[in-house]
Amino acid sequence: MAGELRTYELVYILRPDLDEEQRRGEIARVEQLIQNLSGQVEETDEWGSRILAYEIDKFREGYYVLVNFTLPPERVRELEGRFKLEDEILRHQVVRRNGSSEG
């Protein structure tokens, strides 16, 4: 199964005190990280600033970003490990997307 790519969805929350240039740089860095891990970014959707359900690192709001991407499954843990080192990212969650839609 080497070389198999799976589709994932990533939602992460950036610190609200980043200016526009810092925010764009952080979003570009996340996309580059996915590409460096043999993945491909399909779409990035900035949801903007939102009030958090609870305070995180003394912040009451955060800047939400959604990324749809493909990545080899063995690289997901490495991707998540890198997010834990980023001070600008308050929270993140990676979820595998299914190819079929059942309703």
Secondary structure, 3 states (H helix, E strand, C coil): CCCCCEEEEEEEEECCCCCHHHHHHHHHHHHHHHHHCCCEEEEEEEEEEEEEEEEECCEEEEEEEEEEEEECHHHHHHHHHHHHCCCCEEEEEEEECCCCCCC
